[in-house]
Amino acid sequence: MSRKPIIIAGVIAAAVGVVAAVGITGFALNNIAEEAPLTVQQPAAVEPPPTVDPDADAESGADAGPVVLRSGTFVDGDAIHRGSGSVSIVDDGEQVLLVFGDDVSITPGPDLFVYLSPNGPGEDLGEFVSLGTLTADTGAQAYVLPDNIDDYRTVVIWCRAFSITFATAELT
């Protein structure tokens, strides 16, 4: 009896095991433990975000700290592509940032990007702007925003490889 069929079967079984292991864990590489980029106090749901009087700051010399301009909560793209957690547009006095909260969780996937869309959730992306690749599928992270942020109303987590929305957050 020849050992050749047994060796070939063993090699095939090992190869299938490696492919299965990479396939299962291949998209879970985006988890990082990153400290929150800013300490921002979220305004109460019924109160408008705090505003800063530029004349008062210039006179007093006091630093008002980060100001939340708009905020929203991620919702699922569909039953498979899911997202949750808070997101805010924050003016830190030097730049305007899109800040994901510690509670953010996005379904892992390939080629995920953070877009700002002028349209609402579930609508066509329209003339969106890309903020770059999604840094991590969980936790706090921040992205520098362009000057024309008033033109955009929705944050979209988009998979470029498959043209699928993973999550959206309407900014109000």
Beta strands, then each sheet from edge to edge (+ up, - down):
strand 1: 67-73
strand 2: 75-76
strand 3: 83-84
strand 4: 86-91
strand 5: 96-100
strand 6: 105-106
strand 7: 112-117
strand 8: 129-133
strand 9: 141-144
strand 10: 154-159
strand 11: 164-170
sheet 1: 1+ 4- 5+ 9-
sheet 2: 2+ 11- 10+ 7- 8+
sheet 3: 3+ 6-
end
